[in-house]
Amino acid sequence: MTSVARSIVIVGDSIAACTAARELRARGHDGPLIMIGADPDGCYARPPLSKHVLKDEAVKAETWDLSDLDLTSIVDRAVSVNTEARTVTTAVGTDISYDALIVATGAAARRIAGPDQSGETVLRTFADVRALRPTLDEARTAIVVGAGFLGMEVASACVARDIAVTVVDIDPPLKRLLGPYLSDAIVARAAAASVEFVQAETPVALTGDRVMGIEIADRILTADLVVTCAGDVPETGWLDGSGIADGRGVGIDELCATAVPDVFAAGDVTYSREASGRAPFWSNAVAQGKVAAASALGLEPTCAPTDDYFWTEILGLSIKVVGPLPLLGEPTVIEGSVADGSALLQWSHDDGRTTIVAFGIKKSVGLLRRLARETVIPTT
Ligand SMILES: Cc1cc2nc3c(=O)[nH]c(=O)nc-3n(C[C@H](O)[C@H](O)[C@H](O)COP(=O)(O)OP(=O)(O)OC[C@H]3O[C@@H](n4cnc5c(N)ncnc54)[C@H](O)[C@@H]3O)c2cc1C
């Protein structure tokens, strides 16, 4: 049954929030729709920030136009929620009533600086990119803390600007996410591009009152620029005391429902109460935005709350993955060669599922999804 009078409030202004807003209207919600977002740059896509916007001044952030949705947009930070009174309070002190609430406040970059250290550089927002660009223009050397996809994308931007870059992590590049086989391939590619990789045995500490370097074991490394890419932390501070969030984020079920009635959640702020926890990736934020919107209207979702498509771009190489992660053991090479930087790969998992990886080879996501569903891999 479609609700016409219910007022729906979405807190957040990024992909999960915008997808939820669009889905609410598409599924027939014609009552009040209010979006509260804290980013003064509005609604934009984060993935291009580290892949294109950081590298090239001419490339602008990809923004979304929601003007056709007849929504009330409030640019402010939600600071608390009262689940009894069903109100969200913003930083300027406005109380906004809801019948259903969708929490889509995402995550913030995890910081590792000590309380007395200033100048830690992270990359999460368009404002972070604007702050980073002039430093990149000047820097000759850089250290990137964290060899996940974001750290390796930032290292790639340094290489594109002829900056000598060292990447530091406890694990080899992307090993936690993609597994050892692809990690080894990325390490080889990074070495060929003169990216130095330092494997730390203990967590890295930043050095300098104004951050200038890092300390690992008994070594201090310094550089013109140090960027922390050490993961993200769900934005749940405003939910304190509400029962909606806990130390892991906002727990959701298959319908993106939280533990509190009429409160739903989507995107990086969430973890699955039923599956494997947090999966803070773009495609999941889109899927959950749709599911949360349907659930807020009491309708059947049209998709699952997870979508295991992930992509990244490292040192000019596009990597697209469809299927469960991480990838253990050797793949079947369907086409091309990893050494040549152009291969279509398949991993079969013990539970019968398949993961398909386009490693530097141009393949549509639709094709990868089809191959991941198929049990027999075509040889031509
Ligand atoms: C640089 C970068 C590159 C990435 N590249 C990829 C990629 O290649 N592939 C991939 O799968 N994923 C990638 N990701 C991850 C992907 O962007 C996230 O999974 C996605 O943005 C999550 O969307 P979200 O809407 O849940 O949260 P977010 O994008 O974190 O947005 C949450 C929004 O809520 C707002 N907000 C927070 N707190 C409040 C509050 N209290 N009140 C009001 N508003 C608030 C914030 O201002 C923010 O705009 C990348 C992330 C970054 C940072």
The ligand as a MOL file (V3000), in Angstrom:
LIG
                    3D

  0  0  0     0  0            999 V3000
M  V30 BEGIN CTAB
M  V30 COUNTS 53 58 0 0 0
M  V30 BEGIN ATOM
M  V30 1 C 37.4160 8.8130 -2.8450 0
M  V30 2 C 36.5190 7.6220 -2.7970 0
M  V30 3 C 36.5180 6.7340 -3.8630 0
M  V30 4 C 35.6670 5.6290 -3.8470 0
M  V30 5 N 35.6930 4.7520 -4.8900 0
M  V30 6 C 34.8780 3.6660 -4.8780 0
M  V30 7 C 34.8870 2.7320 -5.9300 0
M  V30 8 O 35.6560 2.8560 -6.8850 0
M  V30 9 N 34.0290 1.6780 -5.8790 0
M  V30 10 C 33.1750 1.5080 -4.8320 0
M  V30 11 O 32.4120 0.5230 -4.8270 0
M  V30 12 N 33.1540 2.3680 -3.7950 0
M  V30 13 C 33.9720 3.4430 -3.7960 0
M  V30 14 N 33.9580 4.3340 -2.7540 0
M  V30 15 C 32.9990 4.1150 -1.6700 0
M  V30 16 C 31.6490 4.7530 -2.0470 0
M  V30 17 O 31.8450 6.0550 -2.4870 0
M  V30 18 C 30.7530 4.6920 -0.8380 0
M  V30 19 O 30.4240 3.3360 -0.6210 0
M  V30 20 C 29.4820 5.5140 -1.0290 0
M  V30 21 O 29.7750 6.8790 -1.2050 0
M  V30 22 C 28.5670 5.3600 0.1800 0
M  V30 23 O 27.4740 6.1890 0.0260 0
M  V30 24 P 26.5850 6.6590 1.2690 0
M  V30 25 O 25.5060 7.4960 0.6720 0
M  V30 26 O 26.2240 5.5080 2.0900 0
M  V30 27 O 27.5390 7.5280 2.2050 0
M  V30 28 P 28.5220 8.7330 1.9650 0
M  V30 29 O 28.9720 8.7830 0.5520 0
M  V30 30 O 29.5260 8.6580 3.0440 0
M  V30 31 O 27.6040 10.0090 2.2010 0
M  V30 32 C 26.9680 10.2780 3.4120 0
M  V30 33 C 26.5240 11.7370 3.3780 0
M  V30 34 O 25.8200 11.9970 4.5850 0
M  V30 35 C 26.1760 13.2770 5.0620 0
M  V30 36 N 26.0820 13.2700 6.5260 0
M  V30 37 C 26.8700 12.6230 7.4250 0
M  V30 38 N 26.4650 12.8650 8.6840 0
M  V30 39 C 25.3930 13.6810 8.5840 0
M  V30 40 C 24.5400 14.2930 9.5410 0
M  V30 41 N 24.6850 14.0740 10.8620 0
M  V30 42 N 23.5410 15.0910 9.0870 0
M  V30 43 C 23.3540 15.3000 7.7550 0
M  V30 44 N 24.1440 14.7440 6.8010 0
M  V30 45 C 25.1540 13.9570 7.2150 0
M  V30 46 C 27.6170 13.4820 4.6240 0
M  V30 47 O 27.8790 14.8660 4.4540 0
M  V30 48 C 27.6890 12.7100 3.3360 0
M  V30 49 O 27.5620 13.5460 2.2150 0
M  V30 50 C 34.8100 5.4250 -2.7430 0
M  V30 51 C 34.8390 6.3100 -1.6520 0
M  V30 52 C 35.6910 7.4050 -1.6880 0
M  V30 53 C 35.7170 8.3440 -0.5110 0
M  V30 END ATOM
M  V30 BEGIN BOND
M  V30 1 1 1 2
M  V30 2 1 2 3
M  V30 3 2 2 52
M  V30 4 2 3 4
M  V30 5 1 4 5
M  V30 6 1 4 50
M  V30 7 2 5 6
M  V30 8 1 6 7
M  V30 9 1 6 13
M  V30 10 2 7 8
M  V30 11 1 7 9
M  V30 12 1 9 10
M  V30 13 2 10 11
M  V30 14 1 10 12
M  V30 15 2 12 13
M  V30 16 1 13 14
M  V30 17 1 14 15
M  V30 18 1 14 50
M  V30 19 1 15 16
M  V30 20 1 16 17
M  V30 21 1 16 18
M  V30 22 1 18 19
M  V30 23 1 18 20
M  V30 24 1 20 21
M  V30 25 1 20 22
M  V30 26 1 22 23
M  V30 27 1 23 24
M  V30 28 2 24 25
M  V30 29 1 24 26
M  V30 30 1 24 27
M  V30 31 1 27 28
M  V30 32 2 28 29
M  V30 33 1 28 30
M  V30 34 1 28 31
M  V30 35 1 31 32
M  V30 36 1 32 33
M  V30 37 1 33 34
M  V30 38 1 33 48
M  V30 39 1 34 35
M  V30 40 1 35 36
M  V30 41 1 35 46
M  V30 42 1 36 37
M  V30 43 1 36 45
M  V30 44 2 37 38
M  V30 45 1 38 39
M  V30 46 1 39 40
M  V30 47 2 39 45
M  V30 48 1 40 41
M  V30 49 2 40 42
M  V30 50 1 42 43
M  V30 51 2 43 44
M  V30 52 1 44 45
M  V30 53 1 46 47
M  V30 54 1 46 48
M  V30 55 1 48 49
M  V30 56 2 50 51
M  V30 57 1 51 52
M  V30 58 1 52 53
M  V30 END BOND
M  V30 END CTAB
M  END
